[in-house]
Amino acid sequence: MRKRPGIVTGRGVMPIAAVNAAKGTAWKEEMYELICAQQIPGLTDWYNHGGKEELEQMPGFIPADQVKYGPLYRNPRRIFGIGLNYVDHAGDIGSAAPVGFPGSFFKMADTLIGPGDEICLPALKEAQKTTAEAELGIIMGRDCRDVSEEDWESAIVGYTTVLDMTEESILKGNDYVSGNPRYLTIVKNFPTFFSFGPQLVTPDEVPDVLKLEVQSVHNGEVYARNTVNNMTHRPPRLVSLHSSIQAGMPATCSPREPRAPSISRTATWPSAGFTARTASRWRRLSTPWWI
């Protein structure tokens, strides 16, 4: 099977390679390369000004039932997360939401999996409770530094859904270890602890990101929900601040979370039972696998 980016429509997925073949264009045919080459804004402009209608006449659609989605891309240059960013969620681990600066942490690229892939639970005896939480992922679209809050959207390429796992019992403490907030890097970075994507939503499809509702869904049941407007530190502040600390890089992902259900203690757990989603749906770019 091949992994290639495509445009998701009601008919299925149109691979970018098929668009290139039909139109003689030269869009990059890997999602990571599309982002780094800053081609997605141009592709979006084409779609919004006649491309949508052109797609309906093109050959090469992959039917939805033949598509298996993968992560948007592998090996992001950076993955940094924002913890305790909702006041009500901060109380889940007995902490107040940070006010002056956000509670930031990094995740390693080898934590990344795709939707439906297995989550491998840690074998450490200290690891007693792993949780999974839905997050809004914001993907940087260009190299940037010192971006103003007013100009934050110019630095991003789009949004995605993320499922972020945490070994919560080590963070809070248990019979084997005393809890400590400085363990955050440890509890966030076990392999398979970051399910990424599968779909990228471009900013033109989201008139007001603050109105998005993020939901943690477990086996079809909504476990937790929250809106971006309820964040202590909102996207304009977060993008601006992090670009002032470390320059923004294209294809960097920054997730923000609501609340998390726990995962049963088995060696592995299919992430298909857990879903990160927003309350609305749009036309999206995705990275599917197809035969």
N, C-alpha and C positions, 0 to 999 in steps of 0.2 A: 504494500500500500504506500501511496505517496502522501506527503503532507504539504499542502499548498494553501495560501490564503484565497478567500473567495468572498463574494458579496451575497449576503443572505437576503432572499426575497420570499414572497409567498409561494413561489414555484419550487424553491429549493435553494441550492447554492450555485452561483456562477463563478467558476475559478477565474482568477485574474489572468492566468495563462490563456484561457479561452477568450477573454476580452482582447488581449493582445493579438491573438491569432485572427480574430474577426475584424479588428480595427487597424492593425498594423502599429499599435502603440508599443511602448517599451516600459510599462510599469514593472517595478520589481516584483518578482514572483515568490518572495519569502516575506512573511509579515515583518520580521525584524528589519530587513533591508528596506521595506516600504516606509517604515517609520523613520529610520536613520537617514534615508535619502529625502525625507520631508515631502514624499509624494502623496500622502493621504489627503492633504488639503486640496490638491489638484484633482485627485480622483473624486473627491466629494463634490467639488465644483462641477465636474463633468456630469456626475450622477444627477445633481440638482438642476441642471440646465440641459435636459434632453437625454441624458444617459439612461435614466430610468426607463424611458420609452424604448431606447435602443436595445436595452437588455432583453426586453420581451421578444425581440425578433432574432436574437442571436442563438446559434446552436451551442450546445455544450453544457446545459444545465445539469447538475447532479440532483436527482430527486432526493427529497428530504429523508426518505426512509433508507437511502443508501449511504448516508453521511454519518461518519463517526467523528465527533469533535475532539480535537486535542487542545493543549494549552495554546494561547495566542502565539507564543514563541518560547524558545529555551534560552537560558543564560542571560537574563537581563543584566545590564551593567550595574544596577543597584536595585535593591528592594528595601525600601524603608517604610516602616509602619508607624501608625500613631495609636498609642494605647490610652485607655481610660478617657476617651474623648467625648463620651456622653456622661453627664452627671449621674444618671440612674445606673448606668453600666459600671461606673467606677466603684460603686458600692458593692458589686459582686465579689470583689476581692478585698473589701474593707479599706479602700483607699479613696481619697478625695480626688476629683478631676484636677490635673495640673492647670494652673491659671496663667502664670507668667509665660512659660514655655510649654509646648506640648510634650507628652511622654513619648519620645521617639525611640525606635529600635530598628535594627537592621535584620534582615533575613538573608541567608545564603542561597545562591542559585540552585544548589543541590537539594533544597527542600521542595522544589517545584514539581508538581504533577498536573495532569489534566483532569477535567471533569469525568467522574466515573472511575478513575484510577483508584487503586487500593491505598488506604492510609495505613502505614506500618506503625503500630504502637510501640513505644520504647520498651526494651527488655529490662531496663534498670529496675531494681526492687524499689527504688525511691519514686518511681513513676507510677502513681496510683490513679490518676484521673486526667485523661486527655479530653479537651473540649474542642469543638469546631464552631466557628462563628462566621457569619456572612459579613462581607465588607464591600464597600465601594472602592474600587481601584481607580486611581487617576494616573494616566500614562503621559509622561513628558514627551514632547514632540521635537525639541531642539536643544542644542547647547545654549545655556543661558546663565546669567549671574545677576543678582540684585534686581530681580523682577519686582515691580511694584504690585501692590494688591489690586490696583485698578486694572493692571495689564496682565493678570495671571492667566487668563484663558489663552492669550497669545503663545504661552509657553507649553501648552498641553496639546496632545493629539486626540485624546478621547478618554472614555471611561470603560471600565469592565467590571465584572463581578469576580470576587475572590472568596475562597473559603480558607480561613486561617486557623490552624491548629495550635493549641497551647497545652503544655504539660502543667496544668494548673496546680496540681497538688504539691509539686516542688516549689512553685512560687509562693503558695500560701503556707506550706509546711504540713508535715504528716509525722507518722511514727518514726520515720527514718531520717528526716532532715528538717531543720528549722527553716521556716519560710523567710525569704529575703527578696525585696524588689530588685536587687542587683542580679538576681538569677534570670532576669528577663531574656537575655541573649541565649542562655541555655535552653529555657523552656520553649522558645520559639523556633529552634533550629534543628530539631530532629528531622531526618530524611522523611519526605512526603508530607511535610507540615504546611504546604502552601499550594492549594489548588487554584490555578490561574486561568481565568476566562470561562468559556471559550470565545466570547464575542466582544468586539470593540465597537462602542457607540461613539460616533463623532459629535463634537460639541454643538453642531447646528441642529442635532436631533433633541437637544436638552435645553429648552428655553430658560429654565431656572433650576440649576442643580440643587439649590437649597430645598426644593420641594420634593426631591426624590425620596421615596421610602425604601429602605433596605430591609430585607427579610431573611432571617435564618429559618430554613424549612427542613424538618426532619421527617422522612417518610411521608411526605405530603402534608404534614401538619406544620403550620406556622408557629415556631417556638418563640421567636422574638422579632420585633419590628421597631424601627425608629426612622426618623427623617433627618436628612442632612442638616436641616435648620436647627436641630437640637444639639449639634456639636458645640463643644466649648470653643474649639479652634476650628474655624471653617476653612473650606478649600482655598479662598484667596489668601488668607493668612498663612496657611501651611505651605503653599507653593512659594509665596514670597519669602518666608522665613528660611526654608530649606535652600532656596537658591542663593541666599546670602551667606549661608554656612558652608555648603558645598555646592559648587556650580551644578545646575541642572544638566542632565544628559538625556538625549533621546532614548526612548524605550525603557527609562526608569519607571518603576511602578511604586505608587504610594497608596496603601490601603487604609481605610478607617472603618471601625466596626460597631455593631450594636451589641447583642448578648449571645452566649454560647451554650448549646446543649452538650452534655458529656457523651463520650463514646464508650460502648461496652468493652470490657477488658478481654480482647482476643488478640492473637498475634497480628492480624490484619483486619481491616474493616473497609468495605467498599464505599467510596465517597459518593456513589450514586444515591445513597440514602439521604445524603445531606445536600442541600441546594442553597446557593446564594443567588438572590434575585432582587430585582427592583419591581415596583408595583406597575410600571408601565413597560411597554415594549416598542422598539423602533426598528428601522432598517439598520443592519449592522454589517461590519466586516468580521470575518471569523477565519480560523485556521482549522479546517476539517481534514480528516483522512477520508480518502475514498478509493475504491478499487478501480 
